């Protein structure tokens, strides 16, 4: 199979991966993830542009508020298990069913808890805002289905993410068609919240179906208390890290909605939508590289550090290749795509896209901390970054609106990914490696 697709690659890449089946598999897996993300980003962005123009800044801001609010709590449904489960399967594939079964139960409990906490939180925060509570409640339904995504851990551990890519792409295309129909039917705002929740549900259901069609059975999974306890022992710091990470990634939207109103939030969300669509690049790469990083850790420290440096270099280079052109074209691109009502988002995008450099490095460093099992450091740095982001938003949003949230995001992302490394001695070398990657991102 590898020989079939490699002939489409540039000659210099074919030369680098020739005779290296593990690297060929990683590149192929990354290719599937890129294809999935580019398809969903392309089709999804086109439909999202239509949706934003149809809804207008005020209603789109209300929908963005609900999505951000739910996202903060959805991290609970993930239980911090992704890297831990993949790592453990790679290390001990004979315990696959036991590991996956225990992870499934933990994620099921986490999904129910996330849904309940989301409903409780929005009721306390907006007790008389029926629209906000309804939109949040509908959007939160997707968290109840996250447990079905446990099968994706197996695909990641085997570097076979194309099956999950099929499921996500099918879900995206289906719901995009639904959203187009909703626009043509002049549907109300609530209908778009329902469509968003349905996309999440279909994506997770599709992954479970792909697992079955690949010759495996979820009924073979065996959960037990000892394995669940072992997973939780390693994952709880990552769970806390995910909670604070999602908070500092999404809290700016909630705070803009509370401090500046839905219209300003709608404008900011357009800039964030484009910037975050570009984050699919590192998110498509790391599942393919993480198993090889774990294997390198078991072989030698020198090989492990060398692969991490290349990982950091690749993440920095990709960020530059994205940020530079987007900065140059944002001034005319945003009004052309979204309309004059969102013209203020152009300046926000030109600045916010540079946060992608630190987001990319943050993704790479997260894999390093997971491989080292330094999950507590992961939590501490994310927690400090969350506090910094909230403090900056409280100060900047009332004065500068959405642009204040942009500045807060860039500073907070830098701190979590790079600046915090120099506060903790075990991460000094990591910080130095990231500095090298930002200054000279050599990948070959």
N, C-alpha and C positions, 0 to 999 in steps of 0.2 A: 504494500500500500504506500509506503514511504517513497519508493522509487517513482510512483505515479505522480504524486503531487510535487516532488522536489524539482521536476523538470521545468516547472513554472516559476521557480525562484531565480533571482539574479545569479550570474555565474559565480561571483565572489562569495555569496552565501552558500551556494552548493558546494564550493570547495571547502568551506569551513566545516560543514556538517557531514561531509562524505566519510563513510566508514564509522560514524558515531551514532548508532541506533538510538541511544537514550536521548541525545540532543535532537535527533530528527523527530522523535516522538514529542518532545517538549515543544519544538517549533510547530509541528502539525497541530498539537493541542491548542497552542496559542493562536494559530490561524483560525481554528474553529471558533474560539472565543471572540477573536477580532471580527470575524464574519457575523457572528450573532450580535455583537454589540454595535457594529457599524450598521447592520440592518435595522436594529431596534432604534439606534440613535437617528438614522436617516429618516426612516418612516415615521418614528415617534415624534421627531422634531418637526417634520412637516405638518403632521396632524396637530401637534401642540401649538404651532404658530397659528393655525386656523382656529383652534379652540380659544387662544388668548385674544385674538382679534374679535371673535364672536362674543366672548364674555365681557371684555373690557377690563381695565385695571381694577375696578372696585370688586366685581364678582370673582375675577381671577385671583385677586388678593385673598378673598375669603376661602377659596378652594386651596390655595397655597398654604394658608394658615392651618387648615385642617390636616393637610398632608404632613407639614412640618411637626405639628403637635403629635400626631400618631407616630411619626418616625422616632421621636425621642424615646417613646415607651416601647417601640417595637424591638429595641435592642434586648429587652428582657426575654423575649421569645427566642432569641438566638442563643442565650445561655452561655455565650463566649466559647462555644464548642468547636467552631469550624477548624481552626488550626490544630487544636488538640486532637480531635477525632482523626483528621487526616494524618497527623504525625504518628498516632498510635497504630493506625492500620498499616502504615508503611513499615513501622518497626515490627509489628506482630500480625501479619495478614491472617494467620490461623484463627484469630479471635474476631474476625470481621463481624460475624452475626451478633456476637455478644456486645461488641462495641457499638454497632449501629442500633441494636435494640435498646440499649440503655440510653443512648443519645436521643432516640425517638421519644422515649417516655419523658426525659428531661425537657425536651423542646415542646412537647404537648402541654406539660404543666406550665412551662414558661409562657406559652401562647395564651393560655387562659388567664394567667396572672397579668400579662401585658394588657389584654383587652379590658379586664376589670379595672386596673389602675388608670388606664386612659380615660374610661368613662367617668370614674370618680374625680380625676383631676380636672377635666373640662367642666364638670358640674360645679365644682368648687370655684373655679376661676371665672366662669361665665354662667352664673346661675339663671340669668334672665335672658340670655341670648339663645333663643331656640334654634336659630339657623346654624350657629357655630356648633352647638351640641349635636344637632342632627348630622351635619357634615362629618364631624369627628367620629361619631358612632358608626356611620356607614364605612368610612375609610378604615377604621380599626378592625373591621371584620376579617381583613386579610391576615392579621396576626394569628388567628385561630388555625390557619392552614399551614403555618411555617413548619410544623413537625414533618409534613410530607416531603419537605426539601432535604431531609436527612440523607436520602439516597444520593444526593449530589456529593456528599463527602466521599462516598465510594468512587464515584467517577473521578473526583479530583485526585484521590490517592493512586488511581491507576492511569492518570494522565489521559483520561478519556472524556473530556468535558464536552465533546460534540453532542452527546446525548442530551445533556442539560441545555445546550445551546438550541437544539431542535425545539425543546419544550418552551423555552422562553420566547423564541422567535415566533412560534405558532400562536402563543398567547398574545404577544404584542400585535401581530398583524390582525388577529381576530378583533381585539378591542379597538384598534385604530379604525377598523371598518365600522364598528359600533359607534364610535365617537363622531365619525363623519355623518352617519345616519342621524345621530342626535342633533347635530348642527342643522342638517337639512330639515329636520322635523321641528326646529325651533324649541328644543327641549329645555327644561328648567335646569338650574344649577345642580340640584340634587341628583339628577340623572348622570351627570359627569362624575360625581363622587361615587356613584354605584359602579360606573364603568371602571374607575380606577381600582376599586376593591376587587372587581371581577378579574382584572388582569393579574393581580397578585395571586388570587386563588387558582386561576387556570395555570399559571406558571408552575406552582408547586404541585398541582395535580399532574401536570405533564411530566415533571421529573419522576414522580412515582410510577407513572405509566412507562416511561422510558426504562426505568430500572427493571420492570417486569418484562418488557419486550427484549431486554438484553440478556434474558435467561436467568434472572435472579427473582427471588420471592421475598417480599417483606414479611410473610408469615414465618420465614425461617429465622428472623431476628429473635434474639433471646435477651431480654432485659433481666438484670439481676442487681441486687442492692450493692454488692461489693464493687462491681464495675461502675455503676452510677456514682458511687461515692468517690471512686478513683478519678473519674472524669470531672466531677465537681471540685475535687481538691485542686486539680490543675487549672480548671477553667474559671473559678469564681473571680480571681483577679481580672481575667480577661472580660468577664461579664461586667464587672464594675467599670473596666476601661471602655467597653463598648457603650455603656450607658452615658459616661461623661463625654466620649468621643461623639456620639450621635447628638448629645446635647450641644456641644460647641459647634457641631456642623449645622444644626438646625435651629438653635435657640435664637439666632439673629432674626429669623423670620417671625417667630412668636413674639419677640420683643418689638420688632417693627410694627406688627399688628397691634400690639398693646400701646405702644408709645407714639406711633406716627399714623396709624390707620391703615385700612385695607388697600386704599389706592396707592399709597407709597409702597406697600408690601407687594402689590401686583407689579409695579415697575421694577422693584428690586428683584423679584422672582424671575422676571424675564432674563435679566443679566445672569442670575444664578443658574437658571435652566441651561443656558448655553455653556457656561463655564463648567458646570457639573456634568454635562453631556460628554465633555472631553475627558473626564475622569475615568471613563470606561477603558481607556488605554492601559493604565497600570492595573486596573481591576481585571482586565483580560489576560494580562501577562503573569501575574504572581501565582495563580493556581497551577500553571505549568512548570514554574521554576521552583516552587516550594519543596516538592518531593526530592529534587536533586540537591537542594540546600541541606535538607535533613540528612540525606545520605552522605554528603560531604562532611558534615559534622561528625559522623561516625567513623570517617576514614582518617582525617587529619585536620588539625587546626589550621595549618597553612592553606590547604585546599578550601576549607570553609571560608576563611577570610578573603581569599582571592575571589571566590564566587560572589561573596557579598559586595566586594568593591565593584565588580562588574555590574552587579544588580543596581547599586546606587548610581553608577555612571549611566546605565541605560535609562533609569527613571529620570535623571536630570536632563539628558539629551532629548528625550521625548517631550519633556515639559517645554524646553526652549523651542523645539520645532513647532509646537502648538501655540505658545504664547506670543511669539513675535508676529506671525501673520495676523492673528486675531486682533492684536492691539492696533495694527495698521488699518484694518478694514472695519473695525467696529463702528466708527463714526457714521458711515453710510449704510452699513449692513443692517443694524438694528432698526432704524426707522423704515427702511425698505421692507424688511421682513414682517415687522410687527405693527407698523403704522405709527403715525405721529404721536398718538397718545402715550407711546412707550419710548419716545426719543431720549428721555433722561437716562434710560438704561444703557445707552451707548458708552457714556463715560464710566459708569459702574463696571461694565464688562471689560473695558480696556484695562482697568486696574485689577479687577477680581481674577482675571485669567492667570495672573502671575502667582496667585495662591496655589495654582496647580503644581508649581515647582515643589513647594513644600508638602503638598498632598502626596505627590508621587514618592518623595523620599520617605514620608511617613508610612506609606504602604510597605515599602521595602524594609524599613526599620522594624515594623511590626512583625514581619516574618523572621527577622533576626532574633527578636526578643522571644518569640514563640519557640524557635529552634533551641535557644539557650534555656528555655523554661524560666525566664526572668519576667514572669507575668506581673509581679508586684511593682517592678519598675515601670512596666507598661501602664499600669493603673495610675501610679503617682504622677508620671509625666502628663498623661491625659487629663487627670484631675486638675493639675495646676494650669494646664492650657484652658480648661473649661472655665475656671475661676477668672483667668485673665480675660477671656472672651466676654464673659458676662459683665465684668467691671468696665471694659472698654465700651461695650454696647450701651450700658447705662449712661455713660458719659457722652458718647458721640452721637447716638441716634437722636436724642432731643435737639441737638445742635445742627446736625448735618443730614438727618434722615437716612435714606438708604446708603448714601456714600459713607456715612459714619460706620455703618455695619460692614461695608467693604473693607475699610481700613482696619477695623477690629478683627475681621476674619484673616486678613493677610498676616497681621502681627501674631495672632494666636496660632495659626498654622505653622509659621516659622518657629515659634517657641517650642511647640510640641515636637516637631520633626527634628530640629537642629539645635536651637538654643538650649533646650533642657538637657541635652547630652553633656554639656559642660558644667552641669550642677552635680553630676553623679560620676564618681571615679570610674566605675565599670563601663561607662559609656563614653569616656574621653576618646578612645580610639575610634568608636563609631562616629562621633562628631567630626573628627579629623578626616575620616574617610568620606563623609558627606561633603565636607568643605572641598576636598579634592574633586569630588564628582561635580559640584557646582562650578568650579573654576575650570576644570578640564575633563569633560565627560567622555573619556576614551573608552570605547566598548570592544575594540578588537585588539 
